[in-house]
Amino acid sequence: MSETVLSVRDLSTSFFTPRGEVQAVRGVSFDVRPGEILGLVGESGSGKSITCMSVLRLLKAGGRIKSGTATFEGQDLLSLDEDALSDLRGNRIGVIFQDPMTALNPTITVGEQVIETILRHRRASRAEARARAIELFELVRIPSAATRLKSYPHEFSGGMRQRVMIAIALACDPQLLIADEPTTALDVTIQRQILALLKDLQQRLAMSVILITHDLGVIAETADRVLVLYGGLIMETAPVRDLFARPAHPYTLGLLGAVPDLRDDTHRRLTPIPGSPPDMAAPPPGCPFAPRCPHAMRQCLDALPPLFGTAHQSRCWLHHPEAPKVAGLNEVAA
């Protein structure tokens, strides 16, 4: 078995607007391993969704991939012709989009939308595709599966629409599933149900999953490994337990400080990150987080740091051997 399902190298994506070039993703590299859940986390505008939409070449108007490779099953997704890529999307690579109400066609029954996906990618009769659709609805725990095939998206709750999206994404037994904010706009109880369902399906079907979210709580519950993005760059990457136990980047510390800890009975006040994200139409020459960082040095403003470390990496000059030591920022592995 290959050591990686997806290998992304030096991915850069920009949007060309009336204001000029907006550099949304800047030289991002990562691997997705067989059977793992890789979390991508960061504030809105950090580049996490655009990274995955670039890999799938599903960018909105004005978006352009400037450089990089994305190797899946021995093929570079960024250089495949459109027909070959279309054969992979929805087939070997499944996608759960952020808003199921806009991703689903409101004029077609949900069952027909699942059946269409199966017929597009599999040699199956319509009866076989319908039987598979019922099986998928049962798999994602939609009650009265055969009857609900005839329903339209507006006849489902938000949580049930998300289950339909998961069924469509799983229709052709993908090797890789990309879930873009799959619990956005759902209440906490339904969020937990959807996350538990995703984790259960990932383990049962032996899929790899990229989970995109702004919610560190979701990452803590679900992911095996995590990438923290900011300003179109990976700022920290680590196994999820290491990230929470030993955060190594000031931005990660800032994110954790802004999240309530239900185990903490000291009534600690949440600490928001001061300032605003960088303007990616004119990105700074140094660390994009430096203007908001309480530990920023002159070096941080002038030069972009590399990723320090191996299994646990941090893009911060504080991990340079000659940098001053700061309490609370742990050393990354050399």
C-alpha angles and dihedrals in degrees: 000000000000116000090229134040094192127016117191119189131186095339114184124176130178136183118220110216137162086269090056133252117350110200102214099167122025118193100319118180128180144137131228112212127212113278097001133123109226114196123210110197136175144109122296108287094026092120101251099123093038089053091059096038087053091054088053092040091233098134123152123243113302094025119126133176105228101184146346144073133254111195118198122169089347094307129107105233091200094061101037117113114253096255093053092047091048089055089057099043110084089009116058090004117047124195132203106196124215100250115034093191091063095034093055120072106245093205097056128066116254091240092056090051091055092044092050090055092051094047091048094057107022136058096239138133119242090253091053091047091051091050089050091050090054089048090052093049089052090047092056090043101248105161120235089015099184092050095045091056086079094055126103123231094256090059091064130077119242092262093049091048088054089052089053089052090051090049091053091047091051096042095106100034097254122208090213128035121194112200113190110199091321094180100044114134093010122120118251096260093051090044090058092048093051093047092048089049092050093049092047093049092046091055095043095047096036092231129158113234134200107202115196116197145140090215117096089192089062089049093050092052099041119019131085095197132012140208117202111207130195131163091002092303137102104249099177137003128185146133104288095247091051092050093055095039097043112017109189106187127068090228091056089048088051092052091049091048090056094054121084116238111215090197091060112091095179093090090236113192116240114247115217119210106253123230131019136288116269123273102251091200085071107020116192119254092236135041108332090219095052097096089057098037120105090207099048118142131191089263090058092057095045106042136030110239122229123235107276120206137026121248089010111039133182130186097217134117088221087078093059110112091242097046121111116261116251121198113239095026107097126210116259120227111276 
